[in-house]
C-alpha cells in the first residue's frame, strides 16, 4: 500500500522528524489513585500491609489545614528499590475516568517529555491532553499523558526533584 | 475508643500485633493485562513506544503453535531498572474483572507468600482466592492475591526464577 514509508502512517501525529530521538527514562512508578482525602489513610495502610516507607509527599499549594479539601495530594512510598505513588484522585488530571480503585497509571520519568510522547504517539499511542505544569504528584514539574492501544494510561513526567519545597500558601 | 487493641480492628493500624513476621519483598512489578493473544503485539508496541527490552517470556505449557489459543502468555519487559509484566488476560486468574485495558495489578515478589498475605490481611486487605501454583506470568512459581481497601489488586508471588525452562508440550 505504500512504497515510500519514511514516516509513521496511520495512527499518529508524525512531527516530521525522521531521526528518532533516543529517550531515556529515569524511573518507572506505578501510581495508585485513591478517593479524595484518603491519601494519608492509604499510606498508613501500605505501611502496615507491606512495610513501605513514605519518602515524599506533595501537599496542596493553596489549601490550608483547616479547609475541607485535603491537604495531602500525593505521596511516594518505597518498597525495596521501587517507588509507588499514592495520589488523590480529585486533583489529578492524569487519573483515568473511574480511576478510584483499580485505576492505576504507570508513570515514566524523563527529562525529555516531548520526545518521549512523540515517540509513543508514533508507535501508536494517543496523546491525552497537552503537556502541562504538574499538579498533584507532579507539582513543580511537567507532565503529559498517553493512552496506549491496550487502554493503559502512561504519565510521562519530569523527575520530581523539586518537590521538597512543597509550597504552602 | 479502644483500650485493648491486640489485633486489627476494622480497617486500620495494627501495629501492636503479636510478633509480626518481617516480610522481604524482592521486586515490585506493574502488570498490564491485554486481550487474549495480544501479548506479542503489546511487547512490540512497548519496544517502539518506550524502547523497552524483552527479558523473559512464558509460553503456555500445553498449547502448540498451531492451535488457535495463544502460545505466549506473559512477557517481562525492562525499562531502565524496572520490570513490567505484560500478560494475557485469558489465562490469568489474577486479572481483576474487566482487567483488559487499564486493569493493572501490582506484583510483589517474596519468598514468603504466606507471611506477606497474612500481614496484608491483618492490615485490612482481603485475600482473593487461595495461594495457588502459578499460571501465566507465574508459571513454575506460586501466587496469591489480596485486594486492598482502595480496590487495588496485589499479586504476591515467588520470584520467577525458574521460568527459563518454559515447558513445551
Interface residues (C-beta under 8 A of the other chain):
Chain A: X22 X23 X25 X26 X27 X28 X30 X32 X34 X35 X38 X41 X42 X44 X45 X46 X48 X49 X50 X51 X79 X80 X81 X82 X84 X96 X99 X100 X101 X102 X103 X104 X105 X106 X108 X116 X119 X120 X122 X123 X124 X125 X146 X148 X149 X150 X151 X152 X153 X154
Chain B: X11 X12 X13 X14 X15 X22 X23 X25 X26 X27 X28 X30 X32 X34 X35 X38 X41 X42 X45 X46 X48 X49 X50 X51 X79 X80 X81 X82 X84 X96 X99 X100 X101 X102 X103 X104 X105 X106 X108 X116 X119 X120 X122 X123 X124 X125 X146 X148 X149 X150 X151 X152 X153 X154
